[in-house]
Amino acid sequence: MIIGAGEMSVLTARHLKSAGIGRLYFANRTVERAVEIAREFEGTGISLDDMRSVMPECDIVISSTASPDYVLGASDMREVMAARNNRSILLIDIAAPRDIHPDVGRLYNVFLYTIDDLSSVAKFNQEMRAKEAELVEAIARDEMQKYFDWYNYLRVQPVMQSLRNRFNHLRDRKLDQFSTELANLPQPAQEFVRQFITSLTEEYLEGPSKALRESSCTDDWIQFSDSLVRLFDLERSK
């Protein structure tokens, strides 16, 4: 139920309908105005006098009138809750001054929220969104840094590949050189020798490869790459 027929009531009705609300009542001092708005939102318009008799059917009541006095008091709400068998009900008072007496919120299973409560919730949500935004920004910065690291790595990747090819070539050449001796060894011993040589090759590659990757993010990457090419007699990969 929406109590009142002003701009805030119309806006509230629009949000409720978009959220898939079920039956919707509009209560207003001028019943013709309530009926007019209700027609727009496929609801039912009633007068304020009929409000208390219909309210037991409602699970949510939002009040926004221009009344200088309370339109709903504790005694009224006790009757409503008795008719509801004390099923819980949510009341939201967004009027200024207030439409619903504060004592109503003290009744069992009656949950009353005012514009101040909603402001606190909105502030909390804004703070949470700000924290989420900071987290997203951190993720974005991290991903951007990964991209730039990868992009910079592409500058030295040809030299790194050539260096790996050079070491693998030397490894394979030595294994071929001693292939006869290896063939005379038992199969487990042959596998051990091959694994040992491969592991040794990877260990020798680790230092130059790491230094080359680190240089890719500096202005010295060209000089460092050229030094490795000369030291190991490398061919730059295309």
ABEGO torsion letter per residue (X at the ends): XBBEABAAAAAAAAAAAAAGBBBBBBBBABAAAAAAAAAAAGBBBBBAAAAAAAAAABABBBBBBABABBABBAAAAAAAAAAAGGBBBBBBBABOBBABBAAAAABBGBBBBBAAAAAAAAAAAAAAAAAAAAAAAAAAAAAAAAAAAAAAAAAAAAAAAAAAAAAAAAAAAAAAAAAAAAAABBAAAAAAAAAAAAAAAAAAAAAAAAAAAAAAABAAAAAAAAAAAAAAGBBBBX
